[in-house]
Amino acid sequence: PTLAVLALLGGRGGAPAVAGPLRGRLVALELGADGLPVALSYVFVDDLFGDSVRRFEYLDYRQRNGWVLPHRVRQLDAGRMVRDLALAGFGAGQARPAWTKDLESRQAHPPDTPTGFAVERIAPDIYSVRQYGGSDYHGIAVEHPEGWMVLETPFAIGDGTALRQSLAALSPKPIVYAAATHHHDDHAAGMAEFRSDPATILTTPGNVQYFRTMITSQRHFSSDAATARVAALTRGQKIGPVQFLTIDASPHVREMLLFYFPEQRLLFHSDIGRFNNDGSVEPARPQACALWAFIRDNDLAVERLYSGHGRPGKLDDLRRAIAARDAPCADR
């Protein structure tokens, strides 16, 4: 089948540019004076920046096995550098290596695994949410009289939709609050799903503009206005059963939120430490040492630890992780 039909658009800096559909996506291909591809661009939907341009630039062409191929590929999303890859070798003109025969496109979920979320009640009006399939995402949902509070949003808009549907099966209420421990995509990108809810996006002062950009970006699949608002939390602010705490000294990000439930002696964190499903723990990284010091210095009553990744654990698991370090935590 024909994969691409490209038509000449005109010159760009003395070089031709062509565009056309490629597997159902409109692409633009820029050619150099020698006829070799210089860049390929297309529009994609980014969970933060909305409708954005993804651009691949092909650099450092060299001859190899009768082929002329780029030895450097650069990817830019919305003008931001995402990858700058130097290619060490090629198998051009050769048989496909045996080790690649079983490689397939990565899927978010195994084909036979239903998408959605397992919702488990862990305290009155407090639920643990866990995504089915290969995704290692966990969050907390709190049911308020007026609606749901989602603590730790999932990786993508579609996952946010599935989370909403799973919560609606328990109670068909709107999302009224949403928060992420930090701004990294795998903890915050699904926030855009709640942009048209009567929701308040809760975050640290340094991330307010980040989330405002996320919820106001143009999205071709939805004309709904962004009605959610973004609010900066005050340090130690409490809403319902949850108290919002901030670690400023974490080596992972500059501002890291913790969700603390004092009455339940439960603390939710992400990317600070990991408790594996087989019962083992990873040796504490510096951010886990920072968490231990934070719990100690603030005299927090903690029995259960929940995380965006890995299994729930107890404070003793964190102690075991610290004991498994090659060297003591710096402040011990």
C-alpha positions, 0 to 999 in steps of 0.5 A: 500500500502507498504509505505517503503521498507528498506534494511540492509546497515550495522552497524554504531557504532555497530548499524544497518542502513537501507535505502530504498524508503519512499513515493518516497524519499530515506531515511536512518534509524539508529537503536539502539542496542535495535532495536528502531529508533535513527535517520532518514535522507534524502536529501532535497533541501534547498533554501539556502544550495542546496542539503542538509541532513535533519536528525531527531533524536529520544531521551529519549524513555519511555513507555506509554500505552504499547508503547515505544516512544521518548519524544524528537525529534531533527531536523537538516538541513545541520547540523544546529539545526532547532528544539529541541522538548520535547513532553509533552504527547501522545495519543498512543493507543487511539482514535484520538482526536476530535479536530484533525478531520479537520486538513489537511496538510498545503498548500501554496495556497488554491486548487482553487486559481491560483499561481502567482503574481498580478502586479500593476503599482504604478508609472512610471516603478515601480510596486507592486507585491503581491502573490495570495493565502494564502501567505502574500508576497509583493515586488516591481519590477522596470523596467530598460531599460536593465531588471527588478530589484526585491526588496524583493524576495519571500519565495521559489525558485518556488515562484521566478519562478512564479514572473519571469513569471508574470513580463515577461508577462509585459516585457520579460526582464531578472532579472538584480538586486535583493535585500531583506530587510534582510536574513530571509527565507520568504524575501530572499529564492527565491533569488536562482531562479535568480542565473543563470541570468545576475543579481547582488544580492544587499545586506548589507556588512554583508550578502554578504557571506550568499547570495554567499552561496545561489547562488553557492550551488549545486542543483540536479534539475539544472545544470545551472552555477551560473552567478549572482554576489553578491555585497555589497551596499554602504550606501545610494547608488542609482540605478535608482529611488531607494535609498538603506538605512540601519537601523543598530539599528533595533531590528529585524536583525543587518542589515535591508535594506530599499528601498526608492523612493525619487521622489515618496515619497515611502518607502518599509520595512519589519518586522518593522510594519504591517498595516492590511487589515481591516484598523487597525494597530498593536501597534508599536513594537520597530523596528517600533519605530526605523523606525520612528526615522530613517525617522525623523533623516534622514529627509526623505520625505515619504507619502506611506509605502509598506511592505513585509507583510500586506497592503500598508499604509501612514505615518499617519498609522505609527503614529497611530501604535506608538500612540497605544503603551502601552508606548512611543517609547524610544527616543520620 
